[in-house]
């Protein structure tokens, strides 16, 4: 997940917060927005089919041609990039070298092939056996397996540190004070970045990758013990028949989501774990086989992308990025966010499949970012995944308790700002993360401000007077193209840092003014029409 951003400033982390992004989550929901969406949905049918096909053709054409330009640039500068980043050669796609710069993808593939996939398979076997013969004790059996698997990978010291964090959070939760719980969680999270403690933990392991695996686990576990403790403070869950600390351990050490998520709140975990009668036999096997096939397709697509296009290597080389053509810059931006999307289909798809085999309902996988045309739409598209972290966790435990969207404008802006501040701090609190958070906060606030303005009777009547239904649809897409432009820009900062953001800003908005800038808005205007139509058809399905 996005968590690796807290480990190293050069790595691409979620989450999910596309991020993207990755990316990577609808923080703000308004009754006004629902009303306006219904009005707009009636207008979607008014565009002629030829016009929609034209927008679709332009969108696909821009994708394919810009990707071709990135492919050509990759081939042209292959030797230079190889000398700088040591492109890898493998047997998957003969004759093509692989871009290894995305650390997160390489990191999880290495651990997955080595141990984690086997441990997940072991979890699935234990879960199925316990469902058949000891369903009453299944949470505790899975807890014991999760503790054993964690000990195997992280060692005794690593396991004890996790237990220490969990115990501290549980003890603070006994005061039934949400503010104390948050303060303890933030304090525990901050200890991950104390240089002295970092050095001690590094000395426990023979390699940096082992230390980073512990850091991933501690960062993600922070969300889990915080979720339990807040639910405990609020007493939202039904009365537990077992000691609550055991349920906390069962939740924190649930192995499919232990290393990298996705995030399931304790409230949902507890309710689903107490439901019996999950599917078994042939239907279970069919679900597993279909899931494996989908994940393999996503994995092959991700690998093909970084074999054909050296996306991350070019973006990590300022000289090559500055010299790239405008078509290549556009292709790199699209490829970055789409790779992040496909990457998390794999990284979240694997645990989601295991969760489903356990008889639980996993968070839905993210929506394709090429159909997203607003900041709010981006966050809603990842709300059940990553962002379950990036939306579900902050929304349930930060945004709504602070007032959310059902309060005055100032409180709504403040609670949104606190939500994004927490997401940035959880990811590591680097300067580029604060830039990303600020852009997203401004984008969400601006969009909701416009929606509130449009909902005013005077403004609404004026728009209906001057614009036909088709004109309203096109006006909506024009506004959405501006949102999409800055959404992509913010995600480039999230994925590549402030340096990449500055290069894109200078090339597109300063050096490229007016033609490059207006061309970007024009292409994204077509994208917005495709996204609006996609949302309309999805809502009717």
C-alpha positions in Angstrom: 0.0 0.0 0.0 1.0 3.6 0.2 2.7 2.9 3.4 6.2 2.6 2.0 6.2 6.3 1.5 6.8 6.4 5.3 9.9 4.3 4.8 11.8 6.2 2.2 11.2 9.4 0.3 12.3 8.0 -3.0 9.8 5.1 -3.0 6.3 5.2 -4.4 3.8 4.1 -1.8 -1.5 4.3 -1.6 -3.2 3.8 0.7 -4.5 3.5 -1.1 -4.6 7.0 -2.1 -4.6 7.0 -6.5 -3.5 7.0 -4.3 -4.7 8.3 -7.9 -4.3 7.4 -7.7 -2.1 4.6 -5.4 -3.7 6.5 -5.7 -4.6 6.5 -4.5 -11.4 8.5 -2.0 -14.5 10.5 -1.5 -13.9 12.3 1.7 -16.9 14.6 1.2 -20.5 13.5 0.5 -23.2 16.1 0.2 -27.0 15.7 -0.2 -26.7 18.6 -2.6 -24.2 16.6 -4.7 -26.6 13.6 -4.8 -29.4 15.9 -6.0 -27.2 17.5 -8.6 -26.0 14.1 -9.8 -29.5 13.0 -10.3 -30.3 16.1 -12.3 -27.1 15.6 -14.4 -27.9 12.0 -15.0 -31.1 13.0 -16.8 -29.1 15.2 -19.1 -26.6 12.5 -20.0 -29.0 10.9 -22.4 -29.2 14.2 -24.3 -25.8 13.9 -26.1 -26.0 12.3 -29.5 -24.3 8.9 -29.9 -21.8 10.2 -32.5 -20.6 12.8 -30.1 -20.0 10.3 -27.3 -18.2 8.0 -29.7 -16.1 10.9 -30.8 -15.0 11.6 -27.2 -14.3 7.9 -26.7 -12.3 7.7 -29.8 -10.2 10.8 -28.8 -9.7 9.4 -25.3 -8.5 6.0 -26.5 -6.4 7.6 -29.3 -4.6 9.8 -26.8 -3.9 6.8 -24.5 -2.5 4.7 -27.3 -0.5 7.3 -29.1 1.0 8.8 -25.9 1.9 5.3 -24.7 3.6 4.7 -28.1 5.6 7.9 -27.6 6.7 6.7 -24.2 7.6 3.3 -25.7 9.7 5.1 -28.4 11.4 7.3 -25.8 12.2 4.2 -23.7 13.8 2.4 -26.6 15.7 5.5 -27.7 17.2 6.1 -24.2 17.4 2.5 -23.1 21.2 2.4 -22.8 21.4 5.6 -20.8 18.6 4.5 -18.5 20.3 1.1 -18.1 23.5 2.7 -17.0 21.7 4.9 -14.5 19.1 2.5 -13.1 20.3 -1.0 -14.1 17.4 -2.2 -16.1 16.7 -5.8 -15.4 16.6 -8.7 -17.9 14.3 -11.6 -17.2 12.6 -14.4 -19.2 9.1 -13.2 -19.0 9.2 -11.1 -22.1 12.2 -12.2 -24.2 14.3 -9.3 -25.5 12.7 -6.7 -23.3 14.3 -5.2 -20.3 12.4 -4.3 -17.2 12.1 -1.0 -15.3 13.0 -1.9 -11.7 12.6 1.6 -10.2 9.2 1.1 -8.6 10.5 -0.2 -5.3 7.1 -1.2 -3.9 6.3 -3.5 -6.9 9.7 -5.1 -6.7 9.6 -5.4 -2.9 6.3 -7.2 -2.7 7.0 -9.4 -5.6 10.2 -10.6 -4.0 8.5 -11.2 -0.6 5.5 -12.8 -2.3 7.5 -15.3 -4.3 9.7 -16.0 -1.3 7.4 -16.5 1.7 4.2 -14.5 1.8 2.2 -16.3 -0.9 3.0 -19.6 0.8 1.9 -18.2 4.1 -1.3 -16.9 2.6 -1.9 -20.4 1.2 -1.3 -21.9 4.6 -3.8 -19.4 6.1 -6.4 -20.4 3.5 -5.9 -24.1 4.4 -6.1 -23.5 8.1 -9.2 -21.4 7.6 -11.0 -24.0 5.5 -10.2 -26.8 8.0 -11.3 -24.7 11.0 -14.5 -23.8 9.2 -15.3 -27.5 8.7 -14.3 -28.9 12.1 -14.1 -26.0 14.7 -16.0 -23.1 13.3 -16.8 -21.8 16.8 -13.0 -21.3 17.4 -12.1 -20.1 13.9 -11.2 -16.5 15.0 -8.8 -17.8 17.6 -7.3 -20.4 15.2 -6.6 -17.7 12.6 -5.2 -15.5 15.3 -2.7 -18.1 16.3 -1.8 -18.7 12.7 -1.3 -15.0 12.2 0.9 -14.7 15.2 3.0 -17.7 14.1 3.4 -16.3 10.5 4.4 -12.9 11.8 7.0 -14.4 14.1 8.4 -16.5 11.2 8.9 -13.4 9.0 9.6 -10.7 11.6 11.4 -12.6 14.3 10.9 -12.4 18.0 11.9 -8.8 18.4 9.6 -7.6 15.6 6.7 -9.6 17.0 7.3 -8.1 20.5 7.3 -4.6 19.1 3.9 -5.2 17.5 2.6 -6.7 20.8 3.9 -3.6 22.6 2.1 -1.2 20.3 -1.2 -3.2 20.6 -1.0 -3.5 24.4 -0.4 0.3 24.8 -3.3 1.1 22.5 -5.6 -1.3 24.4 -4.6 0.1 27.8 -5.3 3.6 26.7 -8.6 2.5 25.3 -9.7 1.5 28.8 -10.2 5.2 29.6 -13.0 5.3 26.9 -11.6 8.6 25.6 -11.3 9.0 21.8 -8.9 11.9 22.1 -6.5 9.9 24.3 -6.7 7.0 21.9 -5.8 9.3 19.0 -2.9 10.8 20.9 -1.5 7.4 21.8 -1.8 6.2 18.2 -0.1 9.2 16.8 2.7 8.9 19.4 3.2 5.2 18.5 3.2 6.1 14.8 5.8 8.8 15.4 8.2 6.3 17.1 8.7 4.7 13.7 10.7 7.7 12.6 12.9 8.2 15.6 16.5 7.8 14.3 17.7 6.0 17.5 14.8 3.5 17.4 15.2 3.0 13.6 18.8 2.1 14.1 18.0 -0.5 16.8 15.4 -2.1 14.6 17.7 -2.2 11.6 20.3 -4.1 13.7 17.8 -6.9 14.3 17.9 -7.9 10.6 20.4 -8.9 8.1 18.9 -6.9 5.2 17.1 -3.6 4.7 14.2 -5.5 3.1 13.5 -7.3 6.4 13.5 -4.0 8.3 11.1 -2.5 5.7 8.8 -5.4 6.1 8.6 -4.7 9.9 8.0 -1.0 9.1 5.2 -1.9 6.7 3.6 -4.1 9.3 3.8 -1.5 12.1 2.5 1.3 10.0 -0.6 -0.7 8.8 -1.1 -2.2 12.3 -1.4 1.3 13.6 -4.7 1.7 11.6 -5.9 -1.6 13.0 -5.3 -1.1 16.7 -6.6 2.5 16.3 -9.8 1.2 14.7 -10.3 -1.4 17.5 -9.6 1.2 20.3 -12.0 3.8 18.9 -14.8 1.2 18.4 -14.1 0.1 22.0 -14.3 3.7 23.2 -17.6 4.2 21.4 -19.0 0.7 22.2 -20.3 0.4 18.7 -19.8 -3.3 18.4 -22.2 -5.8 19.9 -21.4 -7.2 23.3 -18.5 -9.6 23.0 -18.7 -13.0 24.6 -14.9 -13.4 24.8 -12.4 -11.0 26.4 -12.1 -8.0 24.2 -8.3 -8.2 24.1 -8.5 -11.5 22.4 -10.7 -10.0 19.7 -8.2 -7.2 19.3 -5.4 -9.7 18.7 -7.6 -11.7 16.3 -8.2 -8.5 14.4 -4.7 -7.1 14.4 -3.1 -10.5 13.5 -5.6 -11.4 10.8 -2.9 -12.5 8.3 -4.4 -11.7 4.8 -4.3 -8.0 5.6 -1.3 -8.1 8.0 1.5 -6.7 5.7 -0.1 -4.3 3.4 -3.9 -4.1 3.8 -6.5 -3.4 2.5 -8.1 -2.0 5.6 -11.2 -3.5 7.3 -12.6 -1.6 10.2 -13.0 -3.6 13.4 -16.7 -3.1 13.4 -17.0 -4.9 10.0 -14.5 -7.6 11.0 -16.3 -8.4 14.2 -19.7 -8.6 12.6 -18.5 -10.8 9.7 -16.4 -13.1 11.8 -19.5 -13.9 13.9 -21.5 -14.9 10.8 -21.5 -18.5 9.9 -22.2 -20.5 6.8 -19.6 -19.3 4.2 -19.7 -21.0 0.8 -17.8 -24.2 0.5 -17.1 -27.0 -2.0 -17.3 -26.5 -5.7 -18.6 -22.9 -5.5 -15.7 -22.0 -3.3 -13.2 -23.6 -5.7 -14.7 -21.8 -8.6 -14.4 -18.4 -6.8 -10.8 -19.2 -6.1 -9.9 -20.2 -9.6 -11.6 -17.2 -11.2 -9.8 -14.9 -8.7 -6.4 -16.5 -9.5 -7.0 -16.0 -13.2 -7.9 -12.3 -12.8 -4.9 -11.7 -10.6 -2.6 -13.3 -13.1 -4.0 -11.2 -15.9 -3.5 -8.0 -13.8 0.1 -9.1 -12.9 1.0 -9.8 -16.5 -0.4 -6.4 -17.6 1.6 -4.6 -14.9 4.8 -6.5 -15.9 4.1 -5.8 -19.6 3.8 -2.0 -18.9 7.2 -1.8 -17.1 8.8 -3.9 -19.8 7.5 -1.8 -22.7 7.7 1.6 -21.0 10.4 2.6 -18.6 7.9 4.9 -16.8 9.5 5.2 -13.4 13.1 5.3 -14.7 12.3 8.3 -17.0 10.3 10.1 -14.3 13.3 9.6 -11.9 15.7 11.1 -14.3 15.2 14.9 -14.4 17.2 15.3 -17.6 15.2 12.8 -19.6 11.9 14.2 -18.2 12.7 17.8 -19.0 13.7 16.7 -22.6 10.6 14.7 -23.2 8.1 15.7 -25.8 4.6 16.9 -24.8 3.1 13.6 -26.0 5.6 11.7 -23.9 4.9 13.8 -20.9 1.2 13.0 -21.3 1.9 9.3 -21.8 4.1 9.2 -18.7 1.5 10.9 -16.6 -1.3 8.5 -17.7 1.0 5.4 -17.5 2.1 6.4 -13.9 -1.4 6.5 -12.6 -2.6 3.5 -14.6 0.3 1.4 -13.4 -0.5 2.3 -9.8 -4.1 1.3 -10.4 -3.1 -2.1 -11.9 -0.4 -2.6 -9.2 -3.0 -2.3 -6.5 -5.4 -4.6 -8.3 -2.7 -7.2 -7.7 -1.5 -6.1 -4.2 -5.1 -5.8 -2.9 -6.5 -8.5 -5.1 -4.5 -11.3 -3.5 -5.6 -10.6 0.1 -9.1 -9.8 -1.1 -9.4 -13.3 -2.6 -8.2 -14.9 0.6 -10.6 -12.8 2.7 -13.4 -14.0 0.4 -12.4 -17.6 0.8 -12.6 -17.0 4.6 -16.3 -16.2 4.1 -15.8 -12.4 4.7 -16.7 -9.6 2.4 -13.5 -7.9 1.2 -13.3 -4.2 0.3 -14.1 -3.6 -3.3 -11.2 -3.2 -5.7 -10.5 0.4 -7.0 -12.2 2.0 -9.9 -10.2 2.5 -13.1 -8.6 5.9 -12.9 -9.2 6.7 -16.6 -12.9 7.1 -15.8 -12.4 9.5 -12.9 -13.1 13.1 -13.6 -13.1 14.8 -10.2 -11.3 14.9 -6.8 -14.5 13.7 -5.0 -14.9 10.9 -7.6 -11.3 9.8 -7.2 -11.7 9.5 -3.4 -15.1 7.7 -3.8 -13.6 5.3 -6.3 -11.0 4.2 -3.8 -13.1 4.5 -0.6 -13.6 0.7 -0.1 -10.0 -0.1 -0.7 -7.2 2.1 -0.1 -7.9 3.9 0.4 -10.9 1.5 2.8 -7.9 3.3 4.3 -8.0 6.6 2.5 -11.7 7.1 2.8 -13.3 4.5 5.1 -10.8 4.8 8.0 -10.5 8.7 8.1 -14.2 9.1 7.3 -15.4 6.9 10.1 -12.9 8.0 12.7 -11.9 11.5 11.7 -14.2 13.2 9.2 -17.6 12.3 10.5 -16.8 12.7 14.3 -15.6 16.2 13.5 -18.8 17.2 11.7 -18.3 16.0 8.1 -20.4 17.5 5.4 -23.5 17.9 7.5 -22.3 21.1 9.1 -21.4 24.6 8.1 -18.8 25.3 5.4 -16.0 26.2 7.8 -16.3 23.1 9.9 -16.5 21.0 6.7 -13.3 22.5 5.4 -11.6 22.0 8.7 -12.6 18.4 9.1 -11.5 17.7 5.5 -8.2 19.4 6.2 -7.6 17.3 9.3 -8.4 14.1 7.3 -5.9 14.9 4.6 -3.3 15.9 7.2 -3.7 12.5 8.9 -3.3 10.7 5.6 -0.1 12.6 4.8 1.3 12.1 8.2 0.5 8.4 8.1 2.4 8.1 4.8 5.5 9.6 6.3 4.9 13.4 6.4 7.4 14.3 3.7 7.1 17.7 2.0 5.7 16.4 -1.2 2.9 14.6 0.7 1.9 17.9 2.2 1.8 19.4 -1.3 -0.3 16.6 -2.5 -2.7 16.9 0.5 -3.0 20.6 0.0 -3.9 20.2 -3.6 -6.5 17.5 -2.8 -8.0 19.5 0.0 -8.3 22.5 -2.2 -9.7 20.4 -5.1 -12.4 18.7 -2.9 -13.3 22.1 -1.2 -13.6 23.8 -4.6 -15.7 21.1 -6.1 -18.1 21.1 -3.2 -18.2 24.8 -3.1 -19.2 24.9 -6.8 -21.9 22.2 -6.1 -23.3 24.2 -3.2 -23.3 27.3 -5.4 -25.1 25.5 -8.3 -27.7 24.2 -5.8 -28.8 27.7 -5.0 -32.2 28.3 -6.7 -31.1 31.6 -8.3 -28.0 30.1 -9.9 -29.8 26.9 -10.8 -32.6 28.7 -12.6 -30.1 31.0 -14.4 -28.1 28.0 -15.7 -31.3 26.3 -16.9 -32.3 29.6 -18.6 -29.0 30.0 -20.5 -28.0 26.4 -21.1 -29.9 23.6 -22.8 -29.6 20.1 -21.2 -26.9 19.3 -23.7 -25.2 22.6 -22.9 -25.3 21.8 -19.2 -23.7 18.4 -19.8 -20.9 20.1 -21.8 -20.5 22.8 -19.2 -20.2 20.1 -16.6 -17.5 18.3 -18.6 -15.6 21.6 -19.1 -15.5 22.2 -15.4 -14.5 18.5 -14.8 -11.6 18.9 -17.3 -10.1 21.5 -15.0 -10.6 19.2 -11.9 -9.1 16.3 -13.8 -6.0 18.3 -14.8 -5.1 19.3 -11.3 -6.1 15.8 -10.0 -3.5 14.2 -12.3 -1.0 16.9 -11.3 -1.5 16.2 -7.6 -1.1 12.5 -8.2 2.1 13.1 -10.1 3.4 14.9 -7.0 2.3 11.9 -4.8 4.0 9.4 -7.1 7.1 11.3 -8.1 7.6 14.0 -5.6 7.8 17.8 -5.8 10.6 17.7 -8.4 8.4 15.8 -10.9 5.5 18.2 -10.1 7.7 21.3 -10.8 8.9 19.9 -14.1 5.3 19.2 -15.2 4.2 22.6 -14.1 6.9 24.4 -15.9 6.6 22.3 -19.1 2.7 22.4 -19.3 1.6 25.6 -17.7 4.5 28.0 -18.2 6.7 26.9 -21.2 3.7 25.3 -22.9 1.2 28.1 -22.6 -1.1 28.5 -24.4 -1.2 25.6 -26.8 0.1 22.8 -24.6 -2.1 23.9 -21.7 -5.2 24.2 -23.8 -4.5 20.9 -25.5 -4.4 19.2 -22.1 -7.7 20.7 -21.1 -9.1 19.7 -24.5 -8.1 16.1 -24.2 -9.3 15.9 -20.6 -12.6 17.5 -21.7 -13.1 14.3 -23.8 -12.0 12.1 -20.9 -14.5 13.9 -18.6 -17.4 13.1 -21.0 -16.3 9.4 -21.0 -16.1 9.4 -17.2 -19.5 11.0 -16.8 -21.1 8.5 -19.2 -19.4 5.6 -17.4 -20.7 6.8 -14.1 -24.2 7.2 -15.5 -24.3 3.7 -17.0 -22.8 2.2 -13.8 -25.4 3.9 -11.6 -28.2 2.4 -13.8 -26.7 -1.1 -13.8 
